Amino acid sequence: MTDQELLQAIRAITKEELKPITQRLDKLDERLDMLEESLEETRNGVNMLINWSEKVSMAATFPLPDIDD
């Protein structure tokens, strides 16, 4: 067996051994993408709530005239 053939055999074995790890990394990458998307949605929702609460707090401190007089 030549050095080249030996290297090709090692490469094939290594590739086959790494296949489950590569598949698992692909699944983890998909899950990470889903988490990033969910995080962005959550962040947008929180920012909307913060903006709303700031507007409500400004409206609550707005001095309304007394209409009893």
All heavy atoms as TSV, in Angstrom:
chain	resi	resn	atom	element	x	y	z
A	1	MET	N	N	0.853	-1.168	0.000
A	1	MET	CA	C	0.000	0.000	0.000
A	1	MET	C	C	0.900	1.233	0.000
A	1	MET	O	O	1.776	1.379	0.830
A	1	MET	CB	C	-0.895	-0.033	1.246
A	1	MET	CG	C	-1.931	1.061	1.285
A	1	MET	SD	S	-3.051	0.893	2.703
A	1	MET	CE	C	-4.434	0.130	1.914
A	2	THR	N	N	0.625	2.135	-0.922
A	2	THR	CA	C	1.435	3.346	-1.022
A	2	THR	C	C	0.990	4.350	0.030
A	2	THR	O	O	-0.071	4.213	0.645
A	2	THR	CB	C	1.296	3.987	-2.418
A	2	THR	OG1	O	-0.049	4.452	-2.567
A	2	THR	CG2	C	1.651	3.015	-3.527
A	3	ASP	N	N	1.846	5.343	0.209
A	3	ASP	CA	C	1.507	6.388	1.178
A	3	ASP	C	C	0.209	7.096	0.792
A	3	ASP	O	O	-0.608	7.418	1.642
A	3	ASP	CB	C	2.639	7.418	1.264
A	3	ASP	CG	C	3.853	6.876	1.993
A	3	ASP	OD1	O	3.725	5.831	2.667
A	3	ASP	OD2	O	4.919	7.506	1.896
A	4	GLN	N	N	0.038	7.314	-0.491
A	4	GLN	CA	C	-1.161	7.994	-0.976
A	4	GLN	C	C	-2.412	7.166	-0.680
A	4	GLN	O	O	-3.434	7.699	-0.250
A	4	GLN	CB	C	-1.029	8.264	-2.486
A	4	GLN	CG	C	-1.977	9.312	-3.021
A	4	GLN	CD	C	-1.682	10.694	-2.452
A	4	GLN	OE1	O	-0.807	10.898	-1.614
A	4	GLN	NE2	N	-2.445	11.666	-2.895
A	5	GLU	N	N	-2.342	5.887	-0.900
A	5	GLU	CA	C	-3.476	5.001	-0.631
A	5	GLU	C	C	-3.764	4.952	0.873
A	5	GLU	O	O	-4.922	4.931	1.281
A	5	GLU	CB	C	-3.193	3.597	-1.160
A	5	GLU	CG	C	-3.164	3.500	-2.674
A	5	GLU	CD	C	-2.689	2.141	-3.152
A	5	GLU	OE1	O	-1.961	1.460	-2.402
A	5	GLU	OE2	O	-3.056	1.773	-4.276
A	6	LEU	N	N	-2.714	4.918	1.652
A	6	LEU	CA	C	-2.873	4.908	3.101
A	6	LEU	C	C	-3.548	6.193	3.592
A	6	LEU	O	O	-4.460	6.157	4.421
A	6	LEU	CB	C	-1.507	4.730	3.777
A	6	LEU	CG	C	-1.511	4.567	5.289
A	6	LEU	CD1	C	-2.352	3.373	5.702
A	6	LEU	CD2	C	-0.095	4.431	5.808
A	7	LEU	N	N	-3.119	7.325	3.045
A	7	LEU	CA	C	-3.738	8.605	3.411
A	7	LEU	C	C	-5.215	8.643	3.011
A	7	LEU	O	O	-6.062	9.139	3.762
A	7	LEU	CB	C	-2.993	9.766	2.753
A	7	LEU	CG	C	-1.645	10.136	3.374
A	7	LEU	CD1	C	-0.943	11.190	2.519
A	7	LEU	CD2	C	-1.828	10.640	4.787
A	8	GLN	N	N	-5.531	8.113	1.836
A	8	GLN	CA	C	-6.927	8.077	1.390
A	8	GLN	C	C	-7.762	7.178	2.297
A	8	GLN	O	O	-8.906	7.491	2.620
A	8	GLN	CB	C	-7.016	7.608	-0.064
A	8	GLN	CG	C	-6.550	8.649	-1.057
A	8	GLN	CD	C	-6.569	8.133	-2.490
A	8	GLN	OE1	O	-6.724	6.935	-2.737
A	8	GLN	NE2	N	-6.400	9.049	-3.436
A	9	ALA	N	N	-7.196	6.074	2.724
A	9	ALA	CA	C	-7.904	5.164	3.619
A	9	ALA	C	C	-8.139	5.837	4.973
A	9	ALA	O	O	-9.238	5.754	5.543
A	9	ALA	CB	C	-7.119	3.870	3.794
A	10	ILE	N	N	-7.137	6.512	5.488
A	10	ILE	CA	C	-7.274	7.228	6.762
A	10	ILE	C	C	-8.327	8.322	6.631
A	10	ILE	O	O	-9.170	8.506	7.519
A	10	ILE	CB	C	-5.915	7.807	7.219
A	10	ILE	CG1	C	-4.971	6.673	7.598
A	10	ILE	CG2	C	-6.099	8.782	8.379
A	10	ILE	CD1	C	-3.544	7.121	7.840
A	11	ARG	N	N	-8.291	9.039	5.519
A	11	ARG	CA	C	-9.261	10.108	5.275
A	11	ARG	C	C	-10.681	9.546	5.232
A	11	ARG	O	O	-11.604	10.108	5.813
A	11	ARG	CB	C	-8.926	10.812	3.954
A	11	ARG	CG	C	-9.699	12.093	3.738
A	11	ARG	CD	C	-9.256	12.835	2.466
A	11	ARG	NE	N	-7.854	13.193	2.557
A	11	ARG	CZ	C	-6.927	12.890	1.614
A	11	ARG	NH1	N	-7.262	12.230	0.541
A	11	ARG	NH2	N	-5.674	13.254	1.758
A	12	ALA	N	N	-10.875	8.419	4.570
A	12	ALA	CA	C	-12.200	7.802	4.473
A	12	ALA	C	C	-12.689	7.343	5.843
A	12	ALA	O	O	-13.859	7.549	6.199
A	12	ALA	CB	C	-12.155	6.633	3.497
A	13	ILE	N	N	-11.807	6.731	6.613
A	13	ILE	CA	C	-12.187	6.268	7.960
A	13	ILE	C	C	-12.532	7.460	8.846
A	13	ILE	O	O	-13.545	7.448	9.557
A	13	ILE	CB	C	-11.053	5.426	8.584
A	13	ILE	CG1	C	-10.903	4.105	7.835
A	13	ILE	CG2	C	-11.303	5.198	10.061
A	13	ILE	CD1	C	-9.651	3.328	8.196
A	14	THR	N	N	-11.711	8.488	8.800
A	14	THR	CA	C	-11.945	9.681	9.604
A	14	THR	C	C	-13.266	10.335	9.237
A	14	THR	O	O	-14.056	10.724	10.108
A	14	THR	CB	C	-10.798	10.692	9.432
A	14	THR	OG1	O	-9.560	10.051	9.754
A	14	THR	CG2	C	-10.991	11.914	10.312
A	15	LYS	N	N	-13.531	10.438	7.937
A	15	LYS	CA	C	-14.780	11.037	7.472
A	15	LYS	C	C	-15.977	10.231	7.971
A	15	LYS	O	O	-16.978	10.795	8.422
A	15	LYS	CB	C	-14.786	11.111	5.950
A	15	LYS	CG	C	-15.944	11.860	5.378
A	15	LYS	CD	C	-15.816	11.988	3.868
A	15	LYS	CE	C	-16.970	12.780	3.296
A	15	LYS	NZ	N	-16.858	12.928	1.844
A	16	GLU	N	N	-15.879	8.932	7.922
A	16	GLU	CA	C	-16.967	8.064	8.377
A	16	GLU	C	C	-17.162	8.177	9.895
A	16	GLU	O	O	-18.289	8.208	10.384
A	16	GLU	CB	C	-16.675	6.618	7.989
A	16	GLU	CG	C	-17.845	5.696	8.117
A	16	GLU	CD	C	-19.008	6.063	7.202
A	16	GLU	OE1	O	-18.776	6.574	6.090
A	16	GLU	OE2	O	-20.158	5.843	7.618
A	17	GLU	N	N	-16.077	8.259	10.631
A	17	GLU	CA	C	-16.151	8.378	12.083
A	17	GLU	C	C	-16.726	9.735	12.513
A	17	GLU	O	O	-17.390	9.832	13.549
A	17	GLU	CB	C	-14.769	8.198	12.724
A	17	GLU	CG	C	-14.220	6.789	12.618
A	17	GLU	CD	C	-14.990	5.808	13.481
A	17	GLU	OE1	O	-15.391	6.168	14.586
A	17	GLU	OE2	O	-15.184	4.667	13.017
A	18	LEU	N	N	-16.478	10.761	11.730
A	18	LEU	CA	C	-16.938	12.106	12.071
A	18	LEU	C	C	-18.379	12.365	11.631
A	18	LEU	O	O	-18.979	13.361	12.043
A	18	LEU	CB	C	-16.024	13.154	11.457
A	18	LEU	CG	C	-14.638	13.287	12.078
A	18	LEU	CD1	C	-13.801	14.300	11.316
A	18	LEU	CD2	C	-14.724	13.651	13.536
A	19	LYS	N	N	-18.954	11.485	10.849
A	19	LYS	CA	C	-20.305	11.686	10.329
A	19	LYS	C	C	-21.344	11.904	11.442
A	19	LYS	O	O	-22.124	12.863	11.368
A	19	LYS	CB	C	-20.701	10.520	9.426
A	19	LYS	CG	C	-21.812	10.853	8.460
A	19	LYS	CD	C	-22.091	9.667	7.545
A	19	LYS	CE	C	-21.165	9.724	6.352
A	19	LYS	NZ	N	-21.471	8.703	5.340
A	20	PRO	N	N	-21.390	11.077	12.488
A	20	PRO	CA	C	-22.374	11.332	13.552
A	20	PRO	C	C	-22.158	12.669	14.266
A	20	PRO	O	O	-23.113	13.350	14.631
A	20	PRO	CB	C	-22.170	10.170	14.530
A	20	PRO	CG	C	-21.394	9.150	13.807
A	20	PRO	CD	C	-20.642	9.850	12.728
A	21	ILE	N	N	-20.914	13.034	14.436
A	21	ILE	CA	C	-20.604	14.308	15.091
A	21	ILE	C	C	-21.069	15.467	14.208
A	21	ILE	O	O	-21.675	16.422	14.690
A	21	ILE	CB	C	-19.098	14.416	15.402
A	21	ILE	CG1	C	-18.705	13.349	16.415
A	21	ILE	CG2	C	-18.733	15.814	15.899
A	21	ILE	CD1	C	-17.224	13.198	16.623
A	22	THR	N	N	-20.836	15.354	12.919
A	22	THR	CA	C	-21.252	16.392	11.978
A	22	THR	C	C	-22.768	16.510	11.953
A	22	THR	O	O	-23.314	17.624	11.952
A	22	THR	CB	C	-20.718	16.074	10.567
A	22	THR	OG1	O	-19.300	15.948	10.628
A	22	THR	CG2	C	-21.067	17.167	9.586
A	23	GLN	N	N	-23.460	15.380	11.962
A	23	GLN	CA	C	-24.920	15.403	11.971
A	23	GLN	C	C	-25.442	16.061	13.247
A	23	GLN	O	O	-26.386	16.848	13.218
A	23	GLN	CB	C	-25.478	13.986	11.840
A	23	GLN	CG	C	-25.243	13.375	10.478
A	23	GLN	CD	C	-25.621	11.898	10.419
A	23	GLN	OE1	O	-25.835	11.265	11.447
A	23	GLN	NE2	N	-25.683	11.348	9.212
A	24	ARG	N	N	-24.830	15.747	14.348
A	24	ARG	CA	C	-25.263	16.339	15.622
A	24	ARG	C	C	-25.004	17.840	15.642
A	24	ARG	O	O	-25.825	18.617	16.130
A	24	ARG	CB	C	-24.534	15.670	16.777
A	24	ARG	CG	C	-25.003	16.163	18.097
A	24	ARG	CD	C	-24.859	15.167	19.155
A	24	ARG	NE	N	-25.476	15.688	20.367
A	24	ARG	CZ	C	-25.347	15.172	21.524
A	24	ARG	NH1	N	-24.645	14.084	21.667
A	24	ARG	NH2	N	-25.924	15.706	22.563
A	25	LEU	N	N	-23.867	18.253	15.107
A	25	LEU	CA	C	-23.566	19.679	15.027
A	25	LEU	C	C	-24.575	20.394	14.131
A	25	LEU	O	O	-24.975	21.529	14.416
A	25	LEU	CB	C	-22.143	19.904	14.523
A	25	LEU	CG	C	-21.024	19.597	15.517
A	25	LEU	CD1	C	-19.670	19.729	14.845
A	25	LEU	CD2	C	-21.108	20.497	16.733
A	26	ASP	N	N	-24.989	19.751	13.056
A	26	ASP	CA	C	-26.001	20.334	12.179
A	26	ASP	C	C	-27.317	20.534	12.923
A	26	ASP	O	O	-27.973	21.572	12.801
A	26	ASP	CB	C	-26.227	19.463	10.936
A	26	ASP	CG	C	-25.053	19.508	9.968
A	26	ASP	OD1	O	-24.229	20.442	10.062
A	26	ASP	OD2	O	-24.962	18.598	9.118
A	27	LYS	N	N	-27.713	19.538	13.728
A	27	LYS	CA	C	-28.941	19.653	14.513
A	27	LYS	C	C	-28.817	20.769	15.547
A	27	LYS	O	O	-29.754	21.545	15.766
A	27	LYS	CB	C	-29.265	18.331	15.200
A	27	LYS	CG	C	-29.737	17.261	14.248
A	27	LYS	CD	C	-30.035	15.960	14.982
A	27	LYS	CE	C	-30.420	14.872	13.998
A	27	LYS	NZ	N	-30.655	13.587	14.662
A	28	LEU	N	N	-27.669	20.846	16.188
A	28	LEU	CA	C	-27.450	21.911	17.169
A	28	LEU	C	C	-27.489	23.285	16.506
A	28	LEU	O	O	-28.010	24.246	17.087
A	28	LEU	CB	C	-26.118	21.706	17.893
A	28	LEU	CG	C	-26.073	20.560	18.898
A	28	LEU	CD1	C	-24.650	20.363	19.404
A	28	LEU	CD2	C	-27.018	20.826	20.056
A	29	ASP	N	N	-26.964	23.370	15.308
A	29	ASP	CA	C	-26.982	24.624	14.568
A	29	ASP	C	C	-28.418	25.038	14.246
A	29	ASP	O	O	-28.775	26.215	14.364
A	29	ASP	CB	C	-26.163	24.483	13.287
A	29	ASP	CG	C	-25.834	25.812	12.657
A	29	ASP	OD1	O	-25.611	26.786	13.400
A	29	ASP	OD2	O	-25.800	25.882	11.406
A	30	GLU	N	N	-29.255	24.064	13.873
A	30	GLU	CA	C	-30.660	24.353	13.599
A	30	GLU	C	C	-31.363	24.851	14.863
A	30	GLU	O	O	-32.134	25.813	14.824
A	30	GLU	CB	C	-31.374	23.106	13.079
A	30	GLU	CG	C	-30.978	22.699	11.682
A	30	GLU	CD	C	-31.603	21.376	11.262
A	30	GLU	OE1	O	-32.587	20.946	11.895
A	30	GLU	OE2	O	-31.100	20.774	10.303
A	31	ARG	N	N	-31.087	24.193	15.983
A	31	ARG	CA	C	-31.703	24.603	17.249
A	31	ARG	C	C	-31.238	26.003	17.652
A	31	ARG	O	O	-32.027	26.809	18.158
A	31	ARG	CB	C	-31.381	23.606	18.344
A	31	ARG	CG	C	-32.083	22.265	18.146
A	31	ARG	CD	C	-31.769	21.303	19.234
A	31	ARG	NE	N	-32.351	21.785	20.489
A	31	ARG	CZ	C	-32.099	21.254	21.670
A	31	ARG	NH1	N	-31.271	20.229	21.779
A	31	ARG	NH2	N	-32.655	21.735	22.750
A	32	LEU	N	N	-29.969	26.290	17.427
A	32	LEU	CA	C	-29.441	27.612	17.740
A	32	LEU	C	C	-30.118	28.676	16.883
A	32	LEU	O	O	-30.457	29.755	17.383
A	32	LEU	CB	C	-27.925	27.643	17.531
A	32	LEU	CG	C	-27.220	28.951	17.833
A	32	LEU	CD1	C	-27.433	29.351	19.293
A	32	LEU	CD2	C	-25.738	28.836	17.520
A	33	ASP	N	N	-30.340	28.373	15.613
A	33	ASP	CA	C	-31.047	29.311	14.743
A	33	ASP	C	C	-32.452	29.585	15.269
A	33	ASP	O	O	-32.918	30.731	15.287
A	33	ASP	CB	C	-31.124	28.779	13.308
A	33	ASP	CG	C	-29.788	28.819	12.588
A	33	ASP	OD1	O	-28.885	29.563	13.038
A	33	ASP	OD2	O	-29.646	28.107	11.572
A	34	MET	N	N	-33.145	28.526	15.720
A	34	MET	CA	C	-34.490	28.693	16.271
A	34	MET	C	C	-34.451	29.530	17.543
A	34	MET	O	O	-35.309	30.396	17.761
A	34	MET	CB	C	-35.130	27.329	16.538
A	34	MET	CG	C	-35.502	26.593	15.276
A	34	MET	SD	S	-36.147	24.895	15.471
A	34	MET	CE	C	-36.747	24.793	17.101
A	35	LEU	N	N	-33.457	29.296	18.394
A	35	LEU	CA	C	-33.321	30.069	19.631
A	35	LEU	C	C	-33.046	31.543	19.338
A	35	LEU	O	O	-33.588	32.432	20.001
A	35	LEU	CB	C	-32.205	29.495	20.502
A	35	LEU	CG	C	-32.552	28.246	21.287
A	35	LEU	CD1	C	-31.304	27.682	21.957
A	35	LEU	CD2	C	-33.613	28.527	22.321
A	36	GLU	N	N	-32.207	31.799	18.353
A	36	GLU	CA	C	-31.909	33.182	17.992
A	36	GLU	C	C	-33.162	33.889	17.487
A	36	GLU	O	O	-33.404	35.051	17.822
A	36	GLU	CB	C	-30.805	33.228	16.937
A	36	GLU	CG	C	-29.432	32.892	17.472
A	36	GLU	CD	C	-28.370	32.818	16.393
A	36	GLU	OE1	O	-28.717	32.704	15.191
A	36	GLU	OE2	O	-27.186	32.866	16.750
A	37	GLU	N	N	-33.960	33.179	16.697
A	37	GLU	CA	C	-35.199	33.759	16.194
A	37	GLU	C	C	-36.170	34.045	17.342
A	37	GLU	O	O	-36.780	35.111	17.415
A	37	GLU	CB	C	-35.854	32.812	15.183
A	37	GLU	CG	C	-37.082	33.377	14.524
A	37	GLU	CD	C	-37.655	32.430	13.489
A	37	GLU	OE1	O	-36.908	31.627	12.913
A	37	GLU	OE2	O	-38.876	32.503	13.263
A	38	SER	N	N	-36.289	33.095	18.267
A	38	SER	CA	C	-37.171	33.288	19.422
A	38	SER	C	C	-36.677	34.444	20.296
A	38	SER	O	O	-37.482	35.224	20.820
A	38	SER	CB	C	-37.238	32.015	20.249
A	38	SER	OG	O	-37.843	30.979	19.524
A	39	LEU	N	N	-35.377	34.533	20.463
A	39	LEU	CA	C	-34.799	35.620	21.254
A	39	LEU	C	C	-35.117	36.966	20.637
A	39	LEU	O	O	-35.467	37.924	21.342
A	39	LEU	CB	C	-33.294	35.437	21.383
A	39	LEU	CG	C	-32.525	36.536	22.108
A	39	LEU	CD1	C	-32.963	36.607	23.568
A	39	LEU	CD2	C	-31.035	36.285	22.023
A	40	GLU	N	N	-35.035	37.046	19.316
A	40	GLU	CA	C	-35.343	38.303	18.637
A	40	GLU	C	C	-36.812	38.678	18.826
A	40	GLU	O	O	-37.135	39.839	19.105
A	40	GLU	CB	C	-35.023	38.191	17.144
A	40	GLU	CG	C	-35.205	39.481	16.382
A	40	GLU	CD	C	-34.805	39.375	14.925
A	40	GLU	OE1	O	-34.046	38.445	14.569
A	40	GLU	OE2	O	-35.263	40.222	14.144
A	41	GLU	N	N	-37.699	37.696	18.719
A	41	GLU	CA	C	-39.121	37.958	18.943
A	41	GLU	C	C	-39.369	38.419	20.375
A	41	GLU	O	O	-40.138	39.363	20.611
A	41	GLU	CB	C	-39.944	36.704	18.650
A	41	GLU	CG	C	-39.994	36.330	17.193
A	41	GLU	CD	C	-40.716	35.016	16.953
A	41	GLU	OE1	O	-41.287	34.449	17.902
A	41	GLU	OE2	O	-40.695	34.554	15.808
A	42	THR	N	N	-38.728	37.756	21.327
A	42	THR	CA	C	-38.886	38.127	22.735
A	42	THR	C	C	-38.361	39.529	22.980
A	42	THR	O	O	-38.995	40.332	23.670
A	42	THR	CB	C	-38.152	37.117	23.634
A	42	THR	OG1	O	-38.666	35.807	23.366
A	42	THR	CG2	C	-38.316	37.448	25.096
A	43	ARG	N	N	-37.206	39.833	22.423
A	43	ARG	CA	C	-36.610	41.160	22.596
A	43	ARG	C	C	-37.537	42.236	22.028
A	43	ARG	O	O	-37.750	43.285	22.648
A	43	ARG	CB	C	-35.248	41.229	21.913
A	43	ARG	CG	C	-34.524	42.550	22.163
A	43	ARG	CD	C	-33.178	42.638	21.451
A	43	ARG	NE	N	-32.283	41.587	21.883
A	43	ARG	CZ	C	-31.715	40.700	21.059
A	43	ARG	NH1	N	-31.968	40.726	19.768
A	43	ARG	NH2	N	-30.894	39.792	21.523
A	44	ASN	N	N	-38.106	41.976	20.849
A	44	ASN	CA	C	-39.028	42.944	20.256
A	44	ASN	C	C	-40.256	43.134	21.140
A	44	ASN	O	O	-40.717	44.272	21.333
A	44	ASN	CB	C	-39.453	42.501	18.853
A	44	ASN	CG	C	-38.335	42.626	17.844
A	44	ASN	OD1	O	-37.403	43.390	18.028
A	44	ASN	ND2	N	-38.424	41.874	16.759
A	45	GLY	N	N	-40.785	42.037	21.677
A	45	GLY	CA	C	-41.939	42.130	22.558
A	45	GLY	C	C	-41.633	42.915	23.821
A	45	GLY	O	O	-42.439	43.752	24.260
A	46	VAL	N	N	-40.492	42.667	24.412
A	46	VAL	CA	C	-40.088	43.392	25.623
A	46	VAL	C	C	-39.910	44.875	25.320
A	46	VAL	O	O	-40.361	45.734	26.094
A	46	VAL	CB	C	-38.796	42.790	26.230
A	46	VAL	CG1	C	-38.220	43.699	27.304
A	46	VAL	CG2	C	-39.074	41.405	26.780
A	47	ASN	N	N	-39.293	45.189	24.206
A	47	ASN	CA	C	-39.106	46.593	23.834
A	47	ASN	C	C	-40.450	47.290	23.626
A	47	ASN	O	O	-40.623	48.451	24.015
A	47	ASN	CB	C	-38.240	46.719	22.587
A	47	ASN	CG	C	-36.780	46.419	22.873
A	47	ASN	OD1	O	-36.330	46.520	23.999
A	47	ASN	ND2	N	-36.041	46.035	21.846
A	48	MET	N	N	-41.403	46.576	23.018
A	48	MET	CA	C	-42.741	47.153	22.826
A	48	MET	C	C	-43.406	47.417	24.177
A	48	MET	O	O	-44.035	48.459	24.377
A	48	MET	CB	C	-43.605	46.227	21.971
A	48	MET	CG	C	-43.193	46.186	20.512
A	48	MET	SD	S	-44.102	44.947	19.543
A	48	MET	CE	C	-45.773	45.513	19.712
A	49	LEU	N	N	-43.273	46.462	25.118
A	49	LEU	CA	C	-43.844	46.653	26.450
A	49	LEU	C	C	-43.190	47.815	27.185
A	49	LEU	O	O	-43.866	48.581	27.891
A	49	LEU	CB	C	-43.714	45.373	27.272
A	49	LEU	CG	C	-44.660	44.237	26.880
A	49	LEU	CD1	C	-44.287	42.964	27.624
A	49	LEU	CD2	C	-46.098	44.628	27.158
A	50	ILE	N	N	-41.897	47.958	27.047
A	50	ILE	CA	C	-41.192	49.076	27.692
A	50	ILE	C	C	-41.687	50.400	27.131
A	50	ILE	O	O	-41.981	51.332	27.886
A	50	ILE	CB	C	-39.661	48.930	27.520
A	50	ILE	CG1	C	-39.148	47.776	28.375
A	50	ILE	CG2	C	-38.948	50.239	27.871
A	50	ILE	CD1	C	-37.704	47.417	28.121
A	51	ASN	N	N	-41.810	50.479	25.800
A	51	ASN	CA	C	-42.312	51.715	25.185
A	51	ASN	C	C	-43.732	52.018	25.654
A	51	ASN	O	O	-44.060	53.164	25.970
A	51	ASN	CB	C	-42.262	51.618	23.660
A	51	ASN	CG	C	-40.859	51.655	23.124
A	51	ASN	OD1	O	-39.953	52.164	23.774
A	51	ASN	ND2	N	-40.659	51.107	21.942
A	52	TRP	N	N	-44.565	50.989	25.708
A	52	TRP	CA	C	-45.944	51.170	26.158
A	52	TRP	C	C	-45.980	51.654	27.608
A	52	TRP	O	O	-46.721	52.574	27.946
A	52	TRP	CB	C	-46.704	49.861	26.014
A	52	TRP	CG	C	-48.089	49.912	26.571
A	52	TRP	CD1	C	-49.204	50.404	25.966
A	52	TRP	CD2	C	-48.496	49.469	27.871
A	52	TRP	NE1	N	-50.270	50.277	26.807
A	52	TRP	CE2	C	-49.876	49.721	27.986
A	52	TRP	CE3	C	-47.822	48.883	28.939
A	52	TRP	CZ2	C	-50.589	49.399	29.132
A	52	TRP	CZ3	C	-48.534	48.559	30.081
A	52	TRP	CH2	C	-49.905	48.819	30.163
A	53	SER	N	N	-45.170	51.031	28.468
A	53	SER	CA	C	-45.183	51.419	29.885
A	53	SER	C	C	-44.682	52.854	30.065
A	53	SER	O	O	-45.168	53.570	30.940
A	53	SER	CB	C	-44.350	50.450	30.721
A	53	SER	OG	O	-42.974	50.579	30.430
A	54	GLU	N	N	-43.735	53.273	29.243
A	54	GLU	CA	C	-43.265	54.663	29.333
A	54	GLU	C	C	-44.381	55.625	28.949
A	54	GLU	O	O	-44.585	56.656	29.596
A	54	GLU	CB	C	-42.043	54.867	28.446
A	54	GLU	CG	C	-40.787	54.221	28.997
A	54	GLU	CD	C	-39.605	54.296	28.041
A	54	GLU	OE1	O	-39.790	54.743	26.877
A	54	GLU	OE2	O	-38.505	53.904	28.453
A	55	LYS	N	N	-45.137	55.262	27.890
A	55	LYS	CA	C	-46.248	56.132	27.479
A	55	LYS	C	C	-47.334	56.166	28.548
A	55	LYS	O	O	-47.897	57.221	28.842
A	55	LYS	CB	C	-46.829	55.640	26.149
A	55	LYS	CG	C	-45.923	55.890	24.977
A	55	LYS	CD	C	-46.528	55.357	23.695
A	55	LYS	CE	C	-45.566	55.551	22.541
A	55	LYS	NZ	N	-46.101	54.992	21.293
A	56	VAL	N	N	-47.643	55.022	29.136
A	56	VAL	CA	C	-48.662	54.957	30.175
A	56	VAL	C	C	-48.222	55.757	31.395
A	56	VAL	O	O	-49.015	56.480	31.995
A	56	VAL	CB	C	-48.963	53.489	30.558
A	56	VAL	CG1	C	-49.791	53.405	31.822
A	56	VAL	CG2	C	-49.671	52.784	29.412
A	57	SER	N	N	-46.963	55.634	31.770
A	57	SER	CA	C	-46.491	56.368	32.949
A	57	SER	C	C	-46.520	57.867	32.696
A	57	SER	O	O	-46.817	58.648	33.605
A	57	SER	CB	C	-45.093	55.915	33.353
A	57	SER	OG	O	-44.139	56.311	32.395
A	58	MET	N	N	-46.255	58.306	31.463
A	58	MET	CA	C	-46.344	59.738	31.152
A	58	MET	C	C	-47.798	60.193	31.209
A	58	MET	O	O	-48.101	61.267	31.701
A	58	MET	CB	C	-45.744	60.023	29.765
A	58	MET	CG	C	-44.229	60.008	29.734
A	58	MET	SD	S	-43.568	60.561	28.169
A	58	MET	CE	C	-43.745	59.075	27.192
A	59	ALA	N	N	-48.714	59.366	30.732
A	59	ALA	CA	C	-50.138	59.725	30.767
A	59	ALA	C	C	-50.650	59.759	32.203
A	59	ALA	O	O	-51.503	60.574	32.544
A	59	ALA	CB	C	-50.946	58.727	29.945
A	60	ALA	N	N	-50.144	58.891	33.041
A	60	ALA	CA	C	-50.597	58.831	34.430
A	60	ALA	C	C	-50.124	60.050	35.221
A	60	ALA	O	O	-50.788	60.473	36.173
A	60	ALA	CB	C	-50.096	57.562	35.097
A	61	THR	N	N	-49.021	60.647	34.851
A	61	THR	CA	C	-48.520	61.816	35.578
A	61	THR	C	C	-49.004	63.117	34.957
A	61	THR	O	O	-48.689	64.185	35.460
A	61	THR	CB	C	-46.981	61.818	35.597
A	61	THR	OG1	O	-46.484	61.827	34.262
A	61	THR	CG2	C	-46.441	60.600	36.335
A	62	PHE	N	N	-49.786	63.015	33.891
A	62	PHE	CA	C	-50.323	64.220	33.243
A	62	PHE	C	C	-51.375	64.849	34.166
A	62	PHE	O	O	-52.345	64.186	34.536
A	62	PHE	CB	C	-50.936	63.843	31.895
A	62	PHE	CG	C	-51.451	65.011	31.140
A	62	PHE	CD1	C	-50.597	65.890	30.503
A	62	PHE	CD2	C	-52.820	65.237	31.051
A	62	PHE	CE1	C	-51.078	66.966	29.799
A	62	PHE	CE2	C	-53.318	66.304	30.361
A	62	PHE	CZ	C	-52.455	67.191	29.728
A	63	PRO	N	N	-51.192	66.092	34.534
A	63	PRO	CA	C	-52.154	66.712	35.457
A	63	PRO	C	C	-53.472	67.046	34.740
A	63	PRO	O	O	-53.508	67.841	33.826
A	63	PRO	CB	C	-51.442	67.980	35.912
A	63	PRO	CG	C	-50.468	68.290	34.849
A	63	PRO	CD	C	-50.107	66.980	34.207
A	64	LEU	N	N	-54.513	66.390	35.159
A	64	LEU	CA	C	-55.836	66.648	34.585
A	64	LEU	C	C	-56.533	67.721	35.421
A	64	LEU	O	O	-56.393	67.758	36.652
A	64	LEU	CB	C	-56.671	65.367	34.578
A	64	LEU	CG	C	-56.145	64.233	33.666
A	64	LEU	CD1	C	-56.970	62.993	33.902
A	64	LEU	CD2	C	-56.197	64.649	32.227
A	65	PRO	N	N	-57.291	68.583	34.770
A	65	PRO	CA	C	-58.009	69.608	35.539
A	65	PRO	C	C	-59.117	68.982	36.366
A	65	PRO	O	O	-59.712	67.984	35.984
A	65	PRO	CB	C	-58.566	70.539	34.452
A	65	PRO	CG	C	-58.597	69.706	33.217
A	65	PRO	CD	C	-57.500	68.688	33.351
A	66	ASP	N	N	-59.386	69.579	37.505
A	66	ASP	CA	C	-60.443	69.099	38.384
A	66	ASP	C	C	-61.785	69.566	37.829
A	66	ASP	O	O	-62.022	70.756	37.643
A	66	ASP	CB	C	-60.220	69.647	39.796
A	66	ASP	CG	C	-61.135	68.998	40.796
A	66	ASP	OD1	O	-61.778	67.970	40.449
A	66	ASP	OD2	O	-61.202	69.490	41.928
A	67	ILE	N	N	-62.663	68.642	37.508
A	67	ILE	CA	C	-63.938	69.019	36.879
A	67	ILE	C	C	-65.068	69.182	37.883
A	67	ILE	O	O	-66.197	69.443	37.523
A	67	ILE	CB	C	-64.332	67.980	35.805
A	67	ILE	CG1	C	-64.422	66.568	36.402
A	67	ILE	CG2	C	-63.356	67.983	34.655
A	67	ILE	CD1	C	-65.010	65.554	35.466
A	68	ASP	N	N	-64.767	69.062	39.184
A	68	ASP	CA	C	-65.790	69.227	40.197
A	68	ASP	C	C	-66.151	70.682	40.431
A	68	ASP	O	O	-67.203	70.995	40.947
A	68	ASP	CB	C	-65.351	68.597	41.529
A	68	ASP	CG	C	-65.340	67.081	41.451
A	68	ASP	OD1	O	-66.013	66.528	40.555
A	68	ASP	OD2	O	-64.647	66.445	42.270
A	69	ASP	N	N	-65.272	71.596	40.059
A	69	ASP	CA	C	-65.516	73.023	40.341
A	69	ASP	C	C	-66.483	73.629	39.378
A	69	ASP	O	O	-66.737	73.493	38.337
A	69	ASP	CB	C	-64.220	73.810	40.298
A	69	ASP	CG	C	-63.325	73.414	41.476
A	69	ASP	OD1	O	-63.839	72.945	42.495
A	69	ASP	OD2	O	-62.095	73.570	41.326
